[in-house]
Amino acid sequence: MTDISSTGLKRRNLIKALGAASVYSAFAPNTSFAGWLFNNEQKQDDWIKAATIRANVIRPTFQDKVFNLVDYFEISDVDYEQAFQRSIQACHAAGGGQVVVPKGEYLTGPIHLLSNVNLHLNEGAVVRFVTDPKRYLPAVITRWEGMELMGYSPLIYAYKQTNIAITGKGILDGSGDNNTWWPWKGPHKEGHWALIEGEDQKPARMKLMADVENNVPVNQRHYAEGAYLRPPFIQPYLCQNILIEGVTITNSPFWLVNPVLSQHVTVKGVKFISHGPNSDGCDPESCDHVLIEDCMFDTGDDCIAIKSGRNADGRRINIPSQNIVIRNCLMKEGHGGVVIGSEISGGVNNVFVEDCQMDSPHLERAIRIKTNSIRGGVIEHLRYRNINVGKVKNAIVVNFYYEEGDAGKFDPTVRDVVIENLRCTEVLNQPLNLQGFERKPISDFHLINCEFIQASKASTVKNITNFTLENVTINGQVVSPEALINAS
């Protein structure tokens, strides 16, 4: 396979060829927030922009043609992998339409979507994926924890396709459990999975990180068989006009939905249920114009984590995630409700989160930004409003000391954040944990009409400038920025 990722310039040109230029110019990140003043007019403009982004996300359209999966099953087939391949190819060759999966159970290997195909799971349909790693060969170009490589195929994969969808009321079951896929995580403080001698991702993960820092060409980064890097469940890569709607996604080997370097992504009415290691729900990565709404998350890691590539790879490709609207979602268990990072080196901007519910003693954080001086990244223009949180361990966390801590030379930038009308009933730990660097503080951070009714511990607020609070109460007491900073 040709290495399409040797330079950021090639990738940026490819993104432009896919039609990015117009949307990038329409909502280009504002890089000058010094002296920024927040007012009602600005608030209104922000949410007008959010509504415009939401309206401009392109949903794919399909011809009114139906291709029934079972019609493509042959008596010699051991399972439905070839039937999926035949039906998708037939649908694509006919100009597109709907590949229908009827009620029933269907065992399969990887599914590769093609342009103008809507994979539709009828109610009662269960698509279950095999756990034999060899079935996910040959290797494909993919991202794993924000690093490009030649790895196992994602369970559902699309590469450089346009107008693709996964819809319906059926179930996608990745078959991950304590004995399959999940053990490759290796020893971990949260480990509930079996440990299998010799099957541990750590050596390959460390080598891949070294390859990234050493600028090893992507087509020479071979990390499929024997590397034990678990594949993501659904990964559209360099695609346009993507819809995932209505389905339930469960028991994922790794991240559940991970669109990469893609535009116009809609994730609507999806149930994310997976409690394995790294079971992030929805992780848009270096994507533009994304809508996530009406979804339910019950996961073993972050519910939503917005990303843009890790370390040298993120900086080489240099494509941010931007113009993202998240609304009317329910977050249950997870490491974080709405998270930015940690693979964030390409930056994030123009994120709008509204009307979300979060509630679980096992939800570790409601709103979180995680980075460090190795990851870096410019994270700016973030808006949150009408967030209702029941129980949570920590409410709002921005911490520059994630994982490796302050061990690099790429100081992150976090600026221009507004959180409005957030209500937390019970915070089991800290309502606020906001920690920038002394040399590079968090800036322009504003809380408006926020209430933390019962908080067990005091907040930590350090290294932050232009920090304002308007009608913010903790344990029934109105708090000021000075009081929080001085107490930390």
Secondary structure as the mmCIF struct_conf table of DSSP 4:
data_model
#
loop_
_struct_conf.conf_type_id
_struct_conf.id
_struct_conf.beg_label_comp_id
_struct_conf.beg_label_asym_id
_struct_conf.beg_label_seq_id
_struct_conf.end_label_comp_id
_struct_conf.end_label_asym_id
_struct_conf.end_label_seq_id
BEND BEND1 SER A 6 SER A 6
HELX_RH_AL_P HELX_RH_AL_P1 GLY A 8 ALA A 17
TURN_TY1_P TURN_TY1_P1 LEU A 18 GLY A 19
HELX_RH_AL_P HELX_RH_AL_P2 ALA A 20 ALA A 26
TURN_TY1_P TURN_TY1_P2 PHE A 27 PHE A 27
HELX_LH_PP_P HELX_LH_PP_P1 ALA A 28 ASN A 30
TURN_TY1_P TURN_TY1_P3 ALA A 34 GLY A 35
HELX_RH_AL_P HELX_RH_AL_P3 ASN A 40 ASN A 56
HELX_LH_PP_P HELX_LH_PP_P2 VAL A 57 PRO A 60
BEND BEND2 ASP A 64 ASP A 64
STRN STRN1 VAL A 66 ASN A 68
HELX_RH_3T_P HELX_RH_3T_P1 LEU A 69 TYR A 72
TURN_TY1_P TURN_TY1_P4 ILE A 75 SER A 76
BEND BEND3 VAL A 78 TYR A 80
HELX_RH_AL_P HELX_RH_AL_P4 GLU A 81 ALA A 93
TURN_TY1_P TURN_TY1_P5 ALA A 94 GLY A 95
STRN STRN2 GLY A 97 VAL A 101
BEND BEND4 LYS A 103 LYS A 103
STRN STRN3 GLY A 104 THR A 108
BEND BEND5 GLY A 109 GLY A 109
STRN STRN4 ILE A 111 HIS A 112
TURN_TY1_P TURN_TY1_P6 SER A 115 ASN A 116
STRN STRN5 VAL A 117 LEU A 121
TURN_TY1_P TURN_TY1_P7 GLU A 123 GLY A 124
STRN STRN6 ALA A 125 PHE A 129
HELX_RH_3T_P HELX_RH_3T_P2 PRO A 133 TYR A 136
BEND BEND6 PRO A 138 PRO A 138
STRN STRN7 VAL A 140 TRP A 144
TURN_TY1_P TURN_TY1_P8 GLU A 145 GLY A 146
STRN STRN8 MET A 147 GLY A 151
HELX_LH_PP_P HELX_LH_PP_P3 TYR A 152 PRO A 154
BEND BEND7 LEU A 155 LEU A 155
STRN STRN9 ILE A 156 TYR A 159
BEND BEND8 LYS A 160 LYS A 160
STRN STRN10 THR A 162 GLY A 168
BEND BEND9 LYS A 169 LYS A 169
STRN STRN11 ILE A 171 ASP A 173
STRN STRN12 ASP A 177 ASP A 177
TURN_TY1_P TURN_TY1_P9 ASN A 178 ASN A 179
STRN STRN13 THR A 180 TRP A 181
HELX_RH_3T_P HELX_RH_3T_P3 TRP A 182 LYS A 185
BEND BEND10 PRO A 187 PRO A 187
TURN_TY1_P TURN_TY1_P10 LYS A 189 GLU A 190
BEND BEND11 TRP A 193 TRP A 193
TURN_TY1_P TURN_TY1_P11 GLU A 197 GLY A 198
BEND BEND12 GLN A 201 GLN A 201
HELX_RH_AL_P HELX_RH_AL_P5 LYS A 202 GLU A 213
TURN_TY1_P TURN_TY1_P12 ASN A 214 ASN A 215
HELX_RH_3T_P HELX_RH_3T_P4 VAL A 218 GLN A 220
STRN STRN14 HIS A 222 TYR A 223
BEND BEND13 ALA A 224 ALA A 224
TURN_TY1_P TURN_TY1_P13 GLU A 225 ALA A 227
HELX_LH_PP_P HELX_LH_PP_P4 ARG A 230 PRO A 232
BEND BEND14 PHE A 233 PHE A 233
STRN STRN15 ILE A 234 TYR A 237
BEND BEND15 LEU A 238 LEU A 238
STRN STRN16 GLN A 240 GLU A 245
BEND BEND16 GLY A 246 GLY A 246
STRN STRN17 THR A 248 THR A 250
BEND BEND17 ASN A 251 ASN A 251
BEND BEND18 PRO A 253 PHE A 254
BEND BEND19 LEU A 256 LEU A 256
STRN STRN18 VAL A 257 VAL A 257
STRN STRN19 VAL A 260 VAL A 260
BEND BEND20 LEU A 261 LEU A 261
STRN STRN20 GLN A 263 LYS A 268
BEND BEND21 GLY A 269 GLY A 269
STRN STRN21 LYS A 271 SER A 274
BEND BEND22 GLY A 276 GLY A 276
TURN_TY1_P TURN_TY1_P14 PRO A 277 ASN A 278
BEND BEND23 GLY A 281 GLY A 281
STRN STRN22 CYS A 282 CYS A 282
STRN STRN23 GLU A 285 GLU A 285
BEND BEND24 SER A 286 SER A 286
STRN STRN24 ASP A 288 GLU A 293
BEND BEND25 ASP A 294 ASP A 294
STRN STRN25 MET A 296 THR A 299
BEND BEND26 GLY A 300 ASP A 301
BEND BEND27 CYS A 303 CYS A 303
STRN STRN26 ILE A 304 ILE A 306
STRN STRN27 LYS A 307 LYS A 307
STRN STRN28 GLY A 309 GLY A 309
HELX_RH_AL_P HELX_RH_AL_P6 ASN A 311 ILE A 317
STRN STRN29 SER A 321 ARG A 327
BEND BEND28 ASN A 328 ASN A 328
STRN STRN30 LEU A 330 MET A 331
BEND BEND29 GLU A 333 GLU A 333
STRN STRN31 GLY A 334 GLY A 334
BEND BEND30 HIS A 335 HIS A 335
BEND BEND31 GLY A 337 GLY A 337
STRN STRN32 VAL A 338 ILE A 340
BEND BEND32 SER A 342 GLU A 343
STRN STRN33 ILE A 344 ILE A 344
TURN_TY1_P TURN_TY1_P15 SER A 345 GLY A 346
STRN STRN34 VAL A 348 MET A 358
TURN_TY1_P TURN_TY1_P16 PRO A 361 HIS A 362
STRN STRN35 LEU A 363 LEU A 363
STRN STRN36 ARG A 365 LYS A 370
TURN_TY1_P TURN_TY1_P17 SER A 373 ARG A 375
STRN STRN37 VAL A 378 VAL A 392
BEND BEND33 LYS A 393 LYS A 393
STRN STRN38 ASN A 394 ASN A 399
TURN_TY1_P TURN_TY1_P18 PHE A 400 TYR A 401
TURN_TY1_P TURN_TY1_P19 GLU A 403 GLU A 404
BEND BEND34 ASP A 406 ASP A 406
BEND BEND35 GLY A 408 LYS A 409
STRN STRN39 THR A 413 VAL A 427
BEND BEND36 LEU A 428 ASN A 429
BEND BEND37 PRO A 431 PRO A 431
STRN STRN40 LEU A 432 GLN A 435
BEND BEND38 GLU A 438 LYS A 440
STRN STRN41 ILE A 442 ALA A 455
BEND BEND39 SER A 456 LYS A 457
STRN STRN42 THR A 460 LYS A 462
BEND BEND40 ASN A 463 ASN A 463
STRN STRN43 ILE A 464 ILE A 474
TURN_TY1_P TURN_TY1_P20 ASN A 475 GLY A 476
STRN STRN44 GLN A 477 VAL A 478
HELX_RH_AL_P HELX_RH_AL_P7 PRO A 481 ALA A 487
#
